[in-house]
């Protein structure tokens, strides 16, 4: 790559390559960077940035089968990968046979196909060197069409996530290069259900499309800390998944602009900044920073973890508090019944609550919930442990629930909420930040709870978060029990209100 960059810095050598067709074709086949310079100079309006050269390197590295590229808006990532690399992967040394490009919408897919088709028809140098090409219409779901390269027998198809891609082939070839370009947006990442849906689609529909040697490259922006890109990044960083995750912000942590060729003065950067009306969008989409919006109550970086298997304080358990949020309907769009248990250790201000792994989170009938409470209570009796204290809202007719739960031998405390759900969750924030509340590592149900806490106001469900706040506020009442009832009530109201 260094040699190629040196060549590109020598205009005379580049001009000589351009004039000689055989040398030009051979050189362009070997290097994606050179291919782009030779056939698409009209796309180069500014000096190629170092991060863009790094993207070229990623495309040329055939050993890297999974590459996630997150770059600031307007970085040119789609031009370099979705447009240029899809062509070079077929016409260059990689000699791909079936390239599949997937976008979020059909409108985006049509635009990508139009851009490819235009160059193949109007770019005389490319057509003469690398052609001939032809366009095909494909029956069935693939109404957008595809491009076939007659001299190589290869194909490029463009589709959207709205279309079925299961089992797609080009003759005997499965897709050997899959490019996903901005398949997520703010709406699809807004809720956990939406994020789970796109992740399941990627793992169940996209990955199985390929074969041995298939490359998958994802392009996108920073949309959510639990987006598909972020999930894959965490797995790659943890060595659970082979691949690379590359991040290219406009301005790095040292304040250096990554594209000085385009933004050669601070005034130009500031002008761009001022043109973005939303500061959250600027920091998230251009600086690639995970930020909270105005609805966030609990911040992700406040969460502190412990290892349930090795935590020594768990052996000093004094009591268990289980917060309950009841939901009786079994409809598909109904809320869930949630139970979150805290293992309480210590006294007063040093008291800690350890979230116990495996929270209850189900759509269940009331008899099923009662049976679960009975089972937990009976298990505690068998092991001669202190009976857990169940804490449940008892406003109005819900007082009957408390009586029924008590009837199966459980220790139940009914509480009357004096504030809205958001205020109750906010009340837990100080204990979360201080480390008085700790969460278990590597527990799926706890991750769901954390998602609800950090995404409160955006997630479609908050049952686990509500059950958690119920348990934590009871823990806070125990922490301050030495104050006496009246003093505790005064403190509680002054801190947003909880319940009596």
MARTOR-302126 format. One record per residue (C-alpha): chain; x, y, z; residue number from 0. Coordinates in nm, 2 decimals. Layout:
<recs>
("A", (X, Y, Z), NUM),
...
</recs>
This chain:
<recs>
("A", (0.00, 0.00, 0.00), 0),
("A", (0.29, 0.23, 0.07), 1),
("A", (0.42, 0.19, -0.28), 2),
("A", (0.08, 0.27, -0.43), 3),
("A", (0.05, 0.58, -0.22), 4),
("A", (0.40, 0.69, -0.34), 5),
("A", (0.29, 0.63, -0.70), 6),
("A", (-0.02, 0.84, -0.64), 7),
("A", (0.19, 1.12, -0.51), 8),
("A", (0.39, 1.12, -0.84), 9),
("A", (0.16, 1.27, -1.10), 10),
("A", (0.39, 1.18, -1.39), 11),
("A", (0.38, 0.81, -1.31), 12),
("A", (0.01, 0.82, -1.26), 13),
("A", (-0.03, 1.00, -1.60), 14),
("A", (0.18, 0.74, -1.77), 15),
("A", (-0.03, 0.46, -1.62), 16),
("A", (-0.34, 0.64, -1.74), 17),
("A", (-0.21, 0.66, -2.10), 18),
("A", (-0.11, 0.29, -2.13), 19),
("A", (-0.42, 0.07, -2.14), 20),
("A", (-0.25, -0.26, -2.05), 21),
("A", (-0.06, -0.10, -1.77), 22),
("A", (-0.37, 0.08, -1.66), 23),
("A", (-0.58, -0.23, -1.65), 24),
("A", (-0.32, -0.44, -1.47), 25),
("A", (-0.25, -0.17, -1.21), 26),
("A", (-0.62, -0.10, -1.14), 27),
("A", (-0.68, -0.47, -1.09), 28),
("A", (-0.42, -0.49, -0.82), 29),
("A", (-0.53, -0.19, -0.62), 30),
("A", (-0.87, -0.06, -0.53), 31),
("A", (-0.72, 0.28, -0.44), 32),
("A", (-0.56, 0.31, -0.78), 33),
("A", (-0.88, 0.17, -0.95), 34),
("A", (-1.08, 0.46, -0.79), 35),
("A", (-0.83, 0.72, -0.89), 36),
("A", (-0.81, 0.60, -1.25), 37),
("A", (-1.17, 0.55, -1.33), 38),
("A", (-1.36, 0.78, -1.10), 39),
("A", (-1.14, 1.10, -1.07), 40),
("A", (-1.46, 1.31, -1.10), 41),
("A", (-1.55, 1.19, -0.75), 42),
("A", (-1.23, 1.32, -0.61), 43),
("A", (-1.30, 1.68, -0.51), 44),
("A", (-1.06, 1.69, -0.22), 45),
("A", (-0.73, 1.52, -0.13), 46),
("A", (-0.79, 1.16, -0.02), 47),
("A", (-0.78, 1.15, 0.36), 48),
("A", (-0.59, 0.90, 0.57), 49),
("A", (-0.91, 0.75, 0.71), 50),
("A", (-1.03, 0.70, 0.35), 51),
("A", (-0.71, 0.52, 0.26), 52),
("A", (-0.77, 0.30, 0.56), 53),
("A", (-1.11, 0.22, 0.42), 54),
("A", (-0.94, 0.12, 0.09), 55),
("A", (-0.71, -0.11, 0.29), 56),
("A", (-1.01, -0.27, 0.46), 57),
("A", (-1.17, -0.35, 0.12), 58),
("A", (-0.84, -0.49, -0.02), 59),
("A", (-0.78, -0.72, 0.29), 60),
("A", (-0.95, -1.05, 0.18), 61),
("A", (-0.85, -1.21, 0.51), 62),
("A", (-1.10, -0.98, 0.69), 63),
("A", (-1.43, -1.16, 0.64), 64),
("A", (-1.64, -0.92, 0.86), 65),
("A", (-1.57, -0.55, 0.86), 66),
("A", (-1.79, -0.28, 1.04), 67),
("A", (-1.71, 0.07, 0.93), 68),
("A", (-1.87, 0.36, 1.12), 69),
("A", (-1.78, 0.70, 0.98), 70),
("A", (-1.92, 1.05, 1.01), 71),
("A", (-2.19, 1.17, 0.78), 72),
("A", (-2.06, 1.29, 0.45), 73),
("A", (-1.73, 1.09, 0.49), 74),
("A", (-1.77, 0.92, 0.15), 75),
("A", (-1.79, 0.57, 0.29), 76),
("A", (-2.08, 0.47, 0.06), 77),
("A", (-1.89, 0.61, -0.25), 78),
("A", (-1.58, 0.41, -0.16), 79),
("A", (-1.74, 0.09, -0.06), 80),
("A", (-2.10, 0.05, -0.19), 81),
("A", (-2.02, 0.21, -0.52), 82),
("A", (-1.65, 0.17, -0.60), 83),
("A", (-1.56, -0.15, -0.41), 84),
("A", (-1.86, -0.34, -0.54), 85),
("A", (-1.72, -0.28, -0.89), 86),
("A", (-1.36, -0.34, -0.81), 87),
("A", (-1.43, -0.66, -0.62), 88),
("A", (-1.56, -0.81, -0.95), 89),
("A", (-1.32, -0.63, -1.19), 90),
("A", (-1.01, -0.65, -0.97), 91),
("A", (-0.80, -0.94, -0.84), 92),
("A", (-1.06, -1.05, -0.59), 93),
("A", (-1.28, -1.16, -0.88), 94),
("A", (-1.61, -1.19, -0.69), 95),
("A", (-1.89, -1.36, -0.87), 96),
("A", (-2.20, -1.24, -0.68), 97),
("A", (-2.21, -0.91, -0.50), 98),
("A", (-2.52, -0.83, -0.30), 99),
("A", (-2.58, -0.47, -0.17), 100),
("A", (-2.85, -0.43, 0.09), 101),
("A", (-3.00, -0.09, 0.19), 102),
("A", (-3.27, 0.00, 0.43), 103),
("A", (-3.53, 0.11, 0.18), 104),
("A", (-3.62, 0.04, -0.19), 105),
("A", (-3.56, 0.40, -0.27), 106),
("A", (-3.21, 0.38, -0.15), 107),
("A", (-3.16, 0.05, -0.34), 108),
("A", (-3.28, 0.21, -0.66), 109),
("A", (-3.05, 0.50, -0.61), 110),
("A", (-2.74, 0.28, -0.57), 111),
("A", (-2.84, 0.08, -0.88), 112),
("A", (-2.89, 0.40, -1.07), 113),
("A", (-2.54, 0.53, -0.97), 114),
("A", (-2.37, 0.20, -1.08), 115),
("A", (-2.57, 0.18, -1.40), 116),
("A", (-2.48, 0.54, -1.49), 117),
("A", (-2.11, 0.49, -1.46), 118),
("A", (-2.11, 0.16, -1.65), 119),
("A", (-2.30, 0.33, -1.93), 120),
("A", (-2.14, 0.67, -1.94), 121),
("A", (-1.78, 0.61, -1.82), 122),
("A", (-1.61, 0.53, -2.15), 123),
("A", (-1.27, 0.45, -2.00), 124),
("A", (-1.42, 0.20, -1.75), 125),
("A", (-1.65, 0.05, -2.02), 126),
("A", (-1.37, 0.01, -2.27), 127),
("A", (-1.12, -0.14, -2.02), 128),
("A", (-1.35, -0.35, -1.81), 129),
("A", (-1.67, -0.41, -2.02), 130),
("A", (-1.90, -0.51, -2.16), 131),
("A", (-2.18, -0.49, -1.91), 132),
("A", (-2.56, -0.54, -1.93), 133),
("A", (-2.86, -0.48, -1.70), 134),
("A", (-3.10, -0.76, -1.62), 135),
("A", (-3.44, -0.76, -1.47), 136),
("A", (-3.49, -1.03, -1.21), 137),
("A", (-3.83, -1.20, -1.15), 138),
("A", (-3.99, -1.23, -0.81), 139),
("A", (-3.90, -1.01, -0.52), 140),
("A", (-3.59, -0.87, -0.71), 141),
("A", (-3.78, -0.62, -0.91), 142),
("A", (-3.50, -0.36, -0.89), 143),
("A", (-3.29, -0.55, -1.13), 144),
("A", (-2.92, -0.64, -1.14), 145),
("A", (-2.61, -0.58, -1.34), 146),
("A", (-2.43, -0.86, -1.52), 147),
("A", (-2.07, -0.84, -1.64), 148),
("A", (-2.06, -1.04, -1.96), 149),
("A", (-1.68, -1.08, -1.97), 150),
("A", (-1.66, -1.23, -1.61), 151),
("A", (-2.01, -1.38, -1.57), 152),
("A", (-2.05, -1.19, -1.24), 153),
("A", (-2.35, -1.01, -1.10), 154),
("A", (-2.43, -0.71, -0.87), 155),
("A", (-2.77, -0.71, -0.71), 156),
("A", (-2.91, -0.43, -0.49), 157),
("A", (-3.20, -0.49, -0.25), 158),
("A", (-3.36, -0.35, 0.06), 159),
("A", (-3.42, -0.51, 0.40), 160),
("A", (-3.79, -0.50, 0.30), 161),
("A", (-3.72, -0.77, 0.04), 162),
("A", (-3.66, -1.14, 0.10), 163),
("A", (-3.30, -1.24, 0.05), 164),
("A", (-3.32, -1.59, 0.17), 165),
("A", (-3.15, -1.85, -0.06), 166),
("A", (-3.04, -1.60, -0.33), 167),
("A", (-2.79, -1.74, -0.59), 168),
("A", (-2.63, -1.63, -0.91), 169),
("A", (-2.61, -1.96, -1.11), 170),
("A", (-2.42, -2.19, -0.87), 171),
("A", (-2.27, -1.90, -0.67), 172),
("A", (-2.40, -1.78, -0.33), 173),
("A", (-2.32, -1.41, -0.26), 174),
("A", (-1.94, -1.39, -0.20), 175),
("A", (-1.95, -1.02, -0.10), 176),
("A", (-2.24, -0.87, 0.10), 177),
("A", (-2.24, -0.49, 0.16), 178),
("A", (-2.49, -0.35, 0.41), 179),
("A", (-2.52, 0.03, 0.37), 180),
("A", (-2.71, 0.21, 0.65), 181),
("A", (-2.96, -0.06, 0.71), 182),
("A", (-3.05, 0.11, 1.04), 183),
("A", (-3.20, 0.44, 1.12), 184),
("A", (-3.33, 0.63, 1.43), 185),
("A", (-3.67, 0.46, 1.41), 186),
("A", (-3.54, 0.11, 1.38), 187),
("A", (-3.30, 0.16, 1.67), 188),
("A", (-3.55, 0.34, 1.89), 189),
("A", (-3.68, 0.04, 2.08), 190),
("A", (-3.52, -0.29, 2.19), 191),
("A", (-3.77, -0.48, 1.98), 192),
("A", (-3.66, -0.29, 1.67), 193),
("A", (-3.29, -0.35, 1.75), 194),
("A", (-3.35, -0.72, 1.82), 195),
("A", (-3.54, -0.74, 1.49), 196),
("A", (-3.25, -0.61, 1.28), 197),
("A", (-3.00, -0.82, 1.47), 198),
("A", (-3.20, -1.13, 1.42), 199),
("A", (-3.25, -1.05, 1.05), 200),
("A", (-2.87, -1.01, 1.02), 201),
("A", (-2.78, -1.33, 1.20), 202),
("A", (-3.06, -1.54, 1.05), 203),
("A", (-3.11, -1.40, 0.70), 204),
("A", (-2.79, -1.23, 0.59), 205),
("A", (-2.51, -1.43, 0.74), 206),
("A", (-2.65, -1.77, 0.61), 207),
("A", (-2.66, -1.62, 0.26), 208),
("A", (-2.29, -1.65, 0.21), 209),
("A", (-2.05, -1.94, 0.17), 210),
("A", (-1.70, -2.02, 0.27), 211),
("A", (-1.50, -1.71, 0.19), 212),
("A", (-1.79, -1.47, 0.18), 213),
("A", (-1.71, -1.12, 0.29), 214),
("A", (-1.96, -0.90, 0.48), 215),
("A", (-1.90, -0.53, 0.51), 216),
("A", (-2.13, -0.30, 0.71), 217),
("A", (-2.14, 0.07, 0.67), 218),
("A", (-2.32, 0.30, 0.91), 219),
("A", (-2.34, 0.59, 1.15), 220),
("A", (-2.36, 0.59, 1.53), 221),
("A", (-2.73, 0.57, 1.61), 222),
("A", (-2.77, 0.39, 1.94), 223),
("A", (-2.54, 0.22, 2.20), 224),
("A", (-2.73, -0.11, 2.14), 225),
("A", (-2.75, -0.09, 1.76), 226),
("A", (-2.64, -0.37, 1.52), 227),
("A", (-2.31, -0.19, 1.47), 228),
("A", (-2.25, -0.16, 1.85), 229),
("A", (-2.35, -0.52, 1.92), 230),
("A", (-2.11, -0.65, 1.65), 231),
("A", (-1.84, -0.41, 1.78), 232),
("A", (-1.87, -0.55, 2.14), 233),
("A", (-1.85, -0.91, 2.01), 234),
("A", (-1.55, -0.83, 1.80), 235),
("A", (-1.37, -0.65, 2.08), 236),
("A", (-1.45, -0.94, 2.32), 237),
("A", (-1.30, -1.18, 2.06), 238),
("A", (-1.64, -1.36, 2.04), 239),
("A", (-1.65, -1.28, 1.67), 240),
("A", (-1.38, -1.26, 1.41), 241),
("A", (-1.36, -0.93, 1.22), 242),
("A", (-1.28, -0.56, 1.25), 243),
("A", (-1.46, -0.26, 1.38), 244),
("A", (-1.33, 0.08, 1.25), 245),
("A", (-1.45, 0.42, 1.37), 246),
("A", (-1.38, 0.74, 1.18), 247),
("A", (-1.51, 1.06, 1.35), 248),
("A", (-1.47, 1.39, 1.18), 249),
("A", (-1.27, 1.52, 1.48), 250),
("A", (-1.07, 1.28, 1.69), 251),
("A", (-1.02, 1.28, 2.07), 252),
("A", (-0.71, 1.51, 2.03), 253),
("A", (-0.92, 1.76, 1.84), 254),
("A", (-0.76, 1.68, 1.50), 255),
("A", (-0.98, 1.69, 1.19), 256),
("A", (-0.97, 1.36, 1.00), 257),
("A", (-1.03, 1.52, 0.66), 258),
("A", (-0.81, 1.83, 0.64), 259),
("A", (-0.83, 1.83, 0.26), 260),
("A", (-1.20, 1.92, 0.28), 261),
("A", (-1.20, 2.11, 0.61), 262),
("A", (-0.87, 2.29, 0.60), 263),
("A", (-0.96, 2.56, 0.84), 264),
("A", (-1.14, 2.57, 1.18), 265),
("A", (-1.39, 2.81, 1.02), 266),
("A", (-1.51, 2.54, 0.78), 267),
("A", (-1.56, 2.30, 1.06), 268),
("A", (-1.75, 2.56, 1.26), 269),
("A", (-1.96, 2.65, 0.96), 270),
("A", (-2.06, 2.28, 0.92), 271),
("A", (-2.13, 2.27, 1.30), 272),
("A", (-2.36, 2.57, 1.28), 273),
("A", (-2.55, 2.41, 0.98), 274),
("A", (-2.65, 2.12, 1.20), 275),
("A", (-2.94, 2.25, 1.40), 276),
("A", (-2.93, 1.96, 1.65), 277),
("A", (-2.63, 1.95, 1.89), 278),
("A", (-2.71, 1.58, 1.97), 279),
("A", (-2.70, 1.50, 1.60), 280),
("A", (-2.37, 1.68, 1.56), 281),
("A", (-2.19, 1.50, 1.84), 282),
("A", (-2.35, 1.17, 1.75), 283),
("A", (-2.33, 1.16, 1.37), 284),
("A", (-2.01, 1.36, 1.32), 285),
("A", (-1.81, 1.31, 1.64), 286),
("A", (-1.94, 0.95, 1.69), 287),
("A", (-2.01, 1.01, 2.06), 288),
("A", (-2.28, 0.81, 2.25), 289),
("A", (-2.49, 1.08, 2.41), 290),
("A", (-2.81, 1.09, 2.61), 291),
("A", (-3.11, 1.28, 2.49), 292),
("A", (-3.34, 1.48, 2.72), 293),
("A", (-3.55, 1.17, 2.81), 294),
("A", (-3.27, 0.97, 2.95), 295),
("A", (-3.28, 0.91, 3.32), 296),
("A", (-3.01, 0.66, 3.38), 297),
("A", (-2.68, 0.69, 3.18), 298),
("A", (-2.51, 0.37, 3.06), 299),
("A", (-2.17, 0.47, 3.20), 300),
("A", (-2.32, 0.48, 3.55), 301),
("A", (-2.38, 0.11, 3.55), 302),
("A", (-2.14, -0.09, 3.77), 303),
("A", (-2.10, -0.47, 3.76), 304),
("A", (-2.01, -0.75, 3.99), 305),
("A", (-1.94, -1.13, 3.94), 306),
("A", (-2.23, -1.32, 4.11), 307),
("A", (-2.02, -1.64, 4.14), 308),
("A", (-1.72, -1.48, 4.31), 309),
("A", (-1.86, -1.17, 4.49), 310),
("A", (-1.77, -1.22, 4.86), 311),
("A", (-2.04, -0.99, 5.00), 312),
("A", (-2.32, -1.21, 4.86), 313),
("A", (-2.24, -1.46, 5.14), 314),
("A", (-2.33, -1.18, 5.39), 315),
("A", (-2.68, -1.16, 5.26), 316),
("A", (-2.92, -1.00, 5.51), 317),
("A", (-3.24, -1.00, 5.31), 318),
("A", (-3.38, -1.02, 4.96), 319),
("A", (-3.62, -0.76, 4.82), 320),
("A", (-3.82, -0.85, 4.51), 321),
("A", (-3.99, -0.56, 4.33), 322),
("A", (-4.30, -0.66, 4.12), 323),
("A", (-4.46, -0.48, 3.83), 324),
("A", (-4.79, -0.67, 3.75), 325),
("A", (-4.94, -0.70, 3.40), 326),
("A", (-5.21, -0.95, 3.36), 327),
("A", (-5.30, -0.93, 2.98), 328),
("A", (-5.15, -1.20, 2.75), 329),
("A", (-5.20, -1.00, 2.43), 330),
("A", (-4.90, -0.97, 2.20), 331),
("A", (-4.87, -0.59, 2.26), 332),
("A", (-4.93, -0.61, 2.63), 333),
("A", (-4.69, -0.53, 2.90), 334),
("A", (-4.49, -0.80, 3.09), 335),
("A", (-4.51, -0.90, 3.45), 336),
("A", (-4.16, -0.83, 3.59), 337),
("A", (-3.99, -0.92, 3.91), 338),
("A", (-3.64, -0.79, 4.00), 339),
("A", (-3.46, -0.92, 4.31), 340),
("A", (-3.20, -0.74, 4.51), 341),
("A", (-2.97, -0.91, 4.76), 342),
("A", (-2.92, -0.66, 5.04), 343),
("A", (-2.59, -0.64, 5.23), 344),
("A", (-2.47, -0.39, 5.49), 345),
("A", (-2.65, -0.12, 5.69), 346),
("A", (-2.72, 0.25, 5.66), 347),
("A", (-2.53, 0.44, 5.39), 348),
("A", (-2.30, 0.15, 5.34), 349),
("A", (-2.59, -0.08, 5.23), 350),
("A", (-2.55, -0.24, 4.89), 351),
("A", (-2.81, -0.40, 4.67), 352),
("A", (-2.69, -0.67, 4.43), 353),
("A", (-2.93, -0.73, 4.14), 354),
("A", (-2.97, -1.11, 4.13), 355),
("A", (-2.94, -1.27, 3.78), 356),
("A", (-3.24, -1.41, 3.60), 357),
("A", (-3.51, -1.16, 3.66), 358),
("A", (-3.87, -1.27, 3.59), 359),
("A", (-4.00, -1.10, 3.28), 360),
("A", (-4.30, -1.28, 3.12), 361),
("A", (-4.66, -1.23, 2.99), 362),
("A", (-4.83, -1.44, 3.25), 363),
("A", (-5.18, -1.49, 3.40), 364),
("A", (-5.23, -1.38, 3.76), 365),
("A", (-5.25, -1.75, 3.88), 366),
("A", (-4.91, -1.81, 3.71), 367),
("A", (-4.76, -1.51, 3.89), 368),
("A", (-4.90, -1.63, 4.23), 369),
("A", (-4.75, -1.98, 4.16), 370),
("A", (-4.41, -1.82, 4.09), 371),
("A", (-4.43, -1.63, 4.42), 372),
("A", (-4.53, -1.95, 4.60), 373),
("A", (-4.24, -2.14, 4.44), 374),
("A", (-3.98, -1.87, 4.53), 375),
("A", (-4.11, -1.86, 4.89), 376),
("A", (-4.12, -2.24, 4.93), 377),
("A", (-3.76, -2.27, 4.79), 378),
("A", (-3.64, -2.02, 5.05), 379),
("A", (-3.81, -2.22, 5.33), 380),
("A", (-3.64, -2.54, 5.21), 381),
("A", (-3.30, -2.39, 5.21), 382),
("A", (-3.37, -2.22, 5.55), 383),
("A", (-3.30, -1.88, 5.42), 384),
("A", (-3.48, -1.56, 5.52), 385),
("A", (-3.80, -1.53, 5.32), 386),
("A", (-3.77, -1.27, 5.05), 387),
("A", (-3.98, -0.96, 5.08), 388),
("A", (-4.21, -0.90, 4.78), 389),
("A", (-4.29, -0.53, 4.72), 390),
("A", (-4.59, -0.46, 4.50), 391),
("A", (-4.81, -0.15, 4.42), 392),
("A", (-5.13, -0.16, 4.62), 393),
("A", (-5.32, 0.14, 4.49), 394),
("A", (-5.69, 0.09, 4.48), 395),
("A", (-5.81, -0.26, 4.37), 396),
("A", (-5.45, -0.38, 4.36), 397),
("A", (-5.48, -0.42, 4.74), 398),
("A", (-5.65, -0.75, 4.66), 399),
("A", (-5.32, -0.87, 4.49), 400),
("A", (-5.13, -0.81, 4.81), 401),
("A", (-5.39, -1.02, 5.01), 402),
("A", (-5.37, -1.30, 4.76), 403),
("A", (-4.99, -1.31, 4.76), 404),
("A", (-4.99, -1.31, 5.14), 405),
("A", (-5.23, -1.60, 5.13), 406),
("A", (-4.96, -1.84, 4.98), 407),
("A", (-4.73, -1.77, 5.27), 408),
("A", (-4.52, -1.50, 5.11), 409),
("A", (-4.39, -1.19, 5.28), 410),
("A", (-4.56, -0.91, 5.09), 411),
("A", (-4.54, -0.53, 5.13), 412),
("A", (-4.80, -0.32, 4.95), 413),
("A", (-4.69, 0.03, 4.86), 414),
("A", (-4.88, 0.33, 4.73), 415),
("A", (-4.69, 0.52, 4.46), 416),
("A", (-4.68, 0.90, 4.52), 417),
("A", (-4.50, 0.99, 4.20), 418),
("A", (-4.48, 0.90, 3.83), 419),
("A", (-4.27, 0.62, 3.69), 420),
("A", (-4.00, 0.84, 3.56), 421),
("A", (-3.95, 1.01, 3.89), 422),
("A", (-3.92, 0.68, 4.07), 423),
("A", (-3.66, 0.55, 3.83), 424),
("A", (-3.47, 0.88, 3.86), 425),
("A", (-3.47, 0.84, 4.24), 426),
("A", (-3.26, 0.52, 4.19), 427),
("A", (-2.99, 0.71, 4.00), 428),
("A", (-2.78, 0.82, 4.30), 429),
("A", (-2.74, 0.46, 4.43), 430),
("A", (-2.65, 0.34, 4.08), 431),
("A", (-2.39, 0.61, 4.03), 432),
("A", (-2.24, 0.55, 4.37), 433),
("A", (-2.21, 0.18, 4.33), 434),
("A", (-2.46, 0.10, 4.60), 435),
("A", (-2.65, -0.09, 4.34), 436),
("A", (-2.45, -0.34, 4.14), 437),
("A", (-2.55, -0.55, 3.83), 438),
("A", (-2.44, -0.90, 3.75), 439),
("A", (-2.21, -0.96, 3.45), 440),
("A", (-2.32, -1.16, 3.15), 441),
("A", (-2.68, -1.21, 3.24), 442),
("A", (-2.93, -1.16, 2.95), 443),
("A", (-3.22, -1.06, 3.17), 444),
("A", (-3.01, -0.80, 3.35), 445),
("A", (-2.91, -0.66, 3.01), 446),
("A", (-3.28, -0.63, 2.93), 447),
("A", (-3.33, -0.44, 3.26), 448),
("A", (-3.03, -0.21, 3.18), 449),
("A", (-3.17, -0.14, 2.84), 450),
("A", (-3.50, -0.04, 2.99), 451),
("A", (-3.33, 0.18, 3.25), 452),
("A", (-3.09, 0.36, 3.01), 453),
("A", (-3.36, 0.38, 2.73), 454),
("A", (-3.65, 0.49, 2.95), 455),
("A", (-3.89, 0.71, 2.76), 456),
("A", (-3.78, 0.55, 2.43), 457),
("A", (-3.82, 0.18, 2.48), 458),
("A", (-4.16, 0.04, 2.42), 459),
("A", (-4.16, -0.15, 2.76), 460),
("A", (-4.04, -0.04, 3.10), 461),
("A", (-4.18, -0.33, 3.32), 462),
("A", (-3.84, -0.45, 3.45), 463),
("A", (-3.73, -0.09, 3.52), 464),
("A", (-4.05, -0.03, 3.72), 465),
("A", (-4.00, -0.35, 3.92), 466),
("A", (-3.64, -0.25, 3.98), 467),
("A", (-3.73, 0.10, 4.10), 468),
("A", (-3.99, -0.05, 4.34), 469),
("A", (-3.72, -0.28, 4.49), 470),
("A", (-3.46, -0.01, 4.51), 471),
("A", (-3.69, 0.25, 4.68), 472),
("A", (-3.78, -0.01, 4.94), 473),
("A", (-3.40, -0.06, 4.99), 474),
("A", (-3.37, 0.32, 5.03), 475),
("A", (-3.64, 0.32, 5.29), 476),
("A", (-3.45, 0.05, 5.48), 477),
("A", (-3.13, 0.26, 5.45), 478),
("A", (-3.30, 0.55, 5.62), 479),
("A", (-3.52, 0.37, 5.87), 480),
("A", (-3.33, 0.52, 6.16), 481),
("A", (-3.47, 0.86, 6.06), 482),
("A", (-3.82, 0.76, 6.17), 483),
("A", (-4.13, 0.76, 5.95), 484),
("A", (-4.20, 1.13, 5.94), 485),
("A", (-3.84, 1.22, 5.86), 486),
("A", (-3.82, 0.96, 5.59), 487),
("A", (-4.14, 1.08, 5.44), 488),
("A", (-4.01, 1.44, 5.43), 489),
("A", (-3.68, 1.32, 5.27), 490),
("A", (-3.87, 1.11, 5.02), 491),
("A", (-4.09, 1.39, 4.90), 492),
("A", (-3.80, 1.64, 4.88), 493),
("A", (-3.62, 1.39, 4.64), 494),
("A", (-3.90, 1.35, 4.39), 495),
("A", (-4.16, 1.16, 4.59), 496),
("A", (-4.18, 0.78, 4.63), 497),
("A", (-4.45, 0.61, 4.83), 498),
("A", (-4.58, 0.54, 5.18), 499),
</recs>
